[in-house]
Amino acid sequence: MFDFIRQYFTDHRQSPLIREIQSGCQIVSYKSALDRLNALERKGYIKRVPSKHRGIRLARKPPLETAAVLEPAGGPSMDGAGAPA
């Protein structure tokens, strides 16, 4: 969903409507789209302006992913047996 919003900003120079996000991301219900937007806002990826139709703004600096998700720069990770994965 975040990629869709970012691409929409690039293509249209404005934020998408929730219905456009719903359609573009193939989300069945409006409520599901709204819940996902709320999650993106809670995680710091977007900011929302209340009572504005196109009130979605991308965060200036997206939050860093957790260290557990990122591979160490020194080489491949090791599995539990001590062998390279």
Residue frames as a rotation matrix with the C-alpha (Angstrom) as fourth column:
MET 1
0.574 0.819 0.000 0.00
0.819 -0.574 0.000 0.00
0.000 0.000 -1.000 0.00
PHE 2
0.386 -0.506 -0.771 2.85
0.176 -0.780 0.600 2.39
-0.906 -0.368 -0.212 0.83
ASP 3
-0.678 -0.663 0.317 4.39
0.400 0.029 0.916 1.78
-0.617 0.748 0.246 -2.60
PHE 4
-0.095 0.740 0.666 1.04
0.979 -0.054 0.199 2.54
0.183 0.671 -0.719 -4.26
ILE 5
0.773 0.400 -0.492 0.71
0.535 -0.828 0.169 5.82
-0.340 -0.394 -0.854 -2.34
ARG 6
-0.022 -0.883 -0.468 4.29
0.115 -0.467 0.876 6.82
-0.993 -0.035 0.112 -3.15
GLN 7
-0.717 -0.223 0.660 3.80
0.635 0.183 0.751 6.03
-0.288 0.957 0.011 -6.85
TYR 8
0.310 0.907 0.286 0.49
0.946 -0.325 0.006 7.93
0.099 0.269 -0.958 -6.89
PHE 9
0.587 -0.190 -0.787 2.27
0.243 -0.886 0.396 11.01
-0.772 -0.424 -0.474 -5.49
THR 10
-0.500 -0.866 0.000 4.92
0.190 -0.109 0.976 10.69
-0.845 0.488 0.219 -8.19
ASP 11
-0.623 0.288 0.727 2.38
0.782 0.247 0.572 10.33
-0.015 0.925 -0.379 -11.01
HIS 12
0.202 0.904 0.377 -0.29
0.825 -0.364 0.431 12.82
0.527 0.224 -0.820 -9.88
ARG 13
-0.697 -0.593 0.404 1.52
0.261 -0.734 -0.627 15.23
0.668 -0.331 0.666 -7.50
GLN 14
-0.160 0.644 0.748 -1.26
-0.899 -0.409 0.159 14.82
0.408 -0.647 0.644 -4.94
SER 15
-0.822 -0.126 0.556 -2.33
-0.432 0.775 -0.462 12.17
-0.372 -0.620 -0.691 -2.48
PRO 16
-0.751 0.572 -0.329 -4.82
0.036 0.533 0.845 9.48
0.659 0.623 -0.421 -3.47
LEU 17
0.032 0.849 0.527 -8.33
-0.925 -0.174 0.337 9.20
0.378 -0.499 0.780 -2.10
ILE 18
-0.410 -0.132 0.903 -8.97
-0.648 0.739 -0.186 6.23
-0.643 -0.661 -0.388 0.17
ARG 19
0.646 0.702 0.299 -11.25
-0.228 0.551 -0.803 4.78
-0.728 0.451 0.516 -2.53
GLU 20
0.678 -0.481 -0.556 -8.39
-0.651 -0.040 -0.758 5.09
0.343 0.876 -0.340 -5.05
ILE 21
-0.430 -0.820 0.379 -6.07
-0.902 0.375 -0.214 3.27
0.033 -0.434 -0.901 -2.66
GLN 22
-0.008 0.546 0.838 -8.73
-0.460 0.742 -0.488 0.61
-0.888 -0.389 0.245 -2.11
SER 23
0.909 0.401 -0.117 -9.11
-0.257 0.317 -0.913 0.09
-0.329 0.860 0.391 -5.85
GLY 24
0.477 -0.798 -0.369 -5.41
-0.753 -0.155 -0.639 0.35
0.453 0.583 -0.675 -6.70
CYS 25
-0.575 -0.698 0.426 -4.38
-0.817 0.469 -0.335 -2.13
0.034 -0.541 -0.841 -4.01
GLN 26
-0.279 0.588 -0.759 -7.34
-0.297 0.699 0.651 -4.43
0.913 0.407 -0.021 -4.70
ILE 27
-0.998 0.056 0.018 -8.64
-0.007 0.195 -0.981 -4.20
-0.058 -0.979 -0.194 -1.13
VAL 28
-0.540 0.842 0.017 -12.22
0.707 0.443 0.552 -5.42
0.457 0.310 -0.834 -0.84
SER 29
0.470 0.820 -0.325 -13.58
0.858 -0.339 0.385 -3.09
0.206 -0.460 -0.864 1.83
TYR 30
0.412 -0.205 0.888 -13.17
-0.019 -0.976 -0.216 0.60
0.911 0.072 -0.406 2.58
LYS 31
0.903 -0.003 0.430 -12.69
-0.428 -0.095 0.899 -0.23
0.038 -0.995 -0.087 6.28
SER 32
0.700 -0.694 0.167 -9.76
0.639 0.714 0.287 -2.55
-0.318 -0.094 0.943 5.50
ALA 33
0.195 -0.611 0.767 -8.08
0.676 -0.483 -0.557 0.21
0.711 0.627 0.318 3.48
LEU 34
0.559 0.103 0.822 -8.65
-0.369 -0.858 0.358 2.64
0.742 -0.504 -0.442 6.34
ASP 35
0.966 -0.206 0.153 -7.22
-0.044 0.454 0.890 0.18
-0.253 -0.867 0.429 8.88
ARG 36
0.431 -0.848 0.309 -4.09
0.902 0.410 -0.134 -0.29
-0.013 0.336 0.942 6.77
LEU 37
0.219 -0.300 0.928 -3.67
0.263 -0.898 -0.352 3.48
0.940 0.321 -0.118 6.42
ASN 38
0.832 0.134 0.538 -3.96
-0.454 -0.392 0.800 3.84
0.318 -0.910 -0.266 10.19
ALA 39
0.813 -0.578 0.074 -1.25
0.447 0.700 0.557 1.19
-0.374 -0.420 0.827 10.61
LEU 40
0.190 -0.756 0.627 1.07
0.849 -0.194 -0.491 3.03
0.493 0.625 0.605 8.18
GLU 41
0.395 0.013 0.919 0.49
-0.192 -0.977 0.096 6.24
0.898 -0.215 -0.383 10.10
ARG 42
0.968 0.000 0.249 1.09
-0.245 0.184 0.952 4.54
-0.046 -0.983 0.178 13.46
LYS 43
0.588 -0.786 0.190 4.39
0.740 0.618 0.265 3.12
-0.326 -0.016 0.945 12.13
GLY 44
0.193 -0.513 -0.836 5.49
0.096 -0.838 0.537 6.56
-0.977 -0.184 -0.112 10.89
TYR 45
-0.498 -0.382 0.779 5.39
0.759 0.242 0.604 6.00
-0.419 0.892 0.169 7.12
ILE 46
-0.335 0.476 0.813 2.63
0.579 -0.577 0.576 8.56
0.743 0.664 -0.082 6.46
LYS 47
-0.885 0.262 -0.384 0.94
0.167 -0.592 -0.789 11.52
-0.434 -0.763 0.480 8.13
ARG 48
-0.360 0.833 0.420 -2.79
0.853 0.112 0.509 12.17
0.378 0.542 -0.751 7.71
VAL 49
-0.972 0.156 0.173 -4.57
-0.193 -0.956 -0.220 15.51
0.131 -0.247 0.960 7.81
PRO 50
-0.617 0.787 0.014 -7.96
0.567 0.456 -0.686 15.09
-0.546 -0.415 -0.727 9.49
SER 51
0.284 0.921 -0.267 -11.11
0.365 -0.362 -0.858 16.09
-0.887 0.146 -0.439 7.56
LYS 52
-0.007 -0.321 -0.947 -9.28
-0.795 -0.573 0.200 16.44
-0.607 0.754 -0.251 4.24
HIS 53
0.882 0.472 0.002 -10.10
-0.365 0.684 -0.631 14.23
-0.300 0.556 0.776 1.24
ARG 54
0.680 -0.720 -0.141 -6.54
0.247 0.406 -0.880 14.07
0.691 0.563 0.454 -0.04
GLY 55
0.724 -0.269 0.635 -4.95
-0.635 -0.618 0.463 14.43
0.268 -0.739 -0.619 3.38
ILE 56
0.859 -0.503 0.093 -2.26
0.426 0.804 0.415 11.76
-0.283 -0.317 0.905 3.19
ARG 57
0.679 -0.731 -0.067 1.34
-0.703 -0.622 -0.344 12.96
0.210 0.281 -0.936 3.35
LEU 58
0.578 -0.595 -0.559 4.47
0.398 0.803 -0.443 10.85
0.713 0.034 0.701 3.10
ALA 59
0.845 -0.388 -0.369 6.76
0.294 -0.241 0.925 11.09
-0.448 -0.890 -0.090 6.11
ARG 60
0.707 -0.630 -0.321 9.90
-0.707 -0.644 -0.293 13.07
-0.022 0.434 -0.901 5.35
LYS 61
-0.454 -0.868 -0.199 12.07
-0.825 0.495 -0.275 10.17
0.337 0.040 -0.941 6.46
PRO 62
0.504 0.672 -0.543 10.53
-0.408 0.739 0.536 6.67
0.762 -0.049 0.646 6.58
PRO 63
0.620 -0.254 0.742 11.26
-0.728 0.167 0.665 4.79
-0.293 -0.953 -0.081 9.80
LEU 64
-0.423 -0.835 -0.352 14.21
-0.882 0.468 -0.049 2.39
0.206 0.290 -0.935 9.83
GLU 65
0.475 0.503 -0.722 13.41
-0.343 0.862 0.374 -1.28
0.810 0.070 0.582 9.61
THR 66
0.849 -0.143 0.508 14.19
-0.471 0.229 0.852 -3.33
-0.238 -0.963 0.127 12.70
ALA 67
-0.088 -0.993 -0.075 17.70
-0.973 0.070 0.220 -4.71
-0.213 0.092 -0.973 13.01
ALA 68
-0.196 0.060 0.979 16.34
-0.180 0.979 -0.096 -8.27
-0.964 -0.195 -0.181 12.94
VAL 69
0.797 0.565 0.213 15.15
0.128 0.187 -0.974 -7.77
-0.591 0.803 0.077 9.36
LEU 70
0.732 -0.553 -0.398 18.43
-0.676 -0.515 -0.527 -6.39
0.086 0.655 -0.751 8.01
GLU 71
0.805 -0.559 -0.199 21.31
0.507 0.822 -0.259 -8.65
0.308 0.107 0.945 7.02
PRO 72
0.562 -0.691 -0.455 24.67
0.180 -0.435 0.882 -7.83
-0.808 -0.577 -0.120 8.60
ALA 73
0.817 -0.264 -0.513 27.04
-0.568 -0.521 -0.637 -6.05
-0.099 0.812 -0.575 6.21
GLY 74
-0.046 -0.954 0.296 29.91
-0.856 0.190 0.481 -8.41
-0.515 -0.231 -0.825 7.08
GLY 75
-0.857 -0.288 -0.428 28.61
-0.485 0.731 0.481 -11.39
0.174 0.619 -0.766 5.12
PRO 76
-0.179 0.840 -0.513 26.01
-0.207 0.477 0.854 -14.13
0.962 0.259 0.088 5.09
SER 77
0.191 0.336 0.922 24.10
-0.964 -0.112 0.240 -14.94
0.184 -0.935 0.303 8.22
MET 78
-0.836 -0.504 -0.219 24.78
-0.425 0.845 -0.325 -18.10
0.348 -0.178 -0.920 10.17
ASP 79
0.251 0.922 -0.296 22.17
-0.352 0.372 0.859 -20.72
0.902 -0.112 0.418 11.02
GLY 80
0.773 0.175 0.610 21.90
-0.629 0.089 0.772 -22.44
0.080 -0.981 0.179 14.40
ALA 81
0.898 -0.430 0.093 24.53
0.415 0.898 0.145 -25.07
-0.146 -0.091 0.985 13.48
GLY 82
0.291 -0.834 -0.469 27.22
-0.017 -0.495 0.869 -22.48
-0.956 -0.245 -0.159 12.74
ALA 83
-0.446 -0.405 0.798 27.16
0.764 0.293 0.575 -23.09
-0.467 0.866 0.178 9.00
PRO 84
-0.893 0.128 -0.431 26.46
-0.283 -0.905 0.318 -20.32
-0.349 0.406 0.845 6.51
ALA 85
-0.049 0.972 0.230 22.80
-0.005 0.230 -0.973 -20.15
-0.999 -0.049 -0.006 5.52
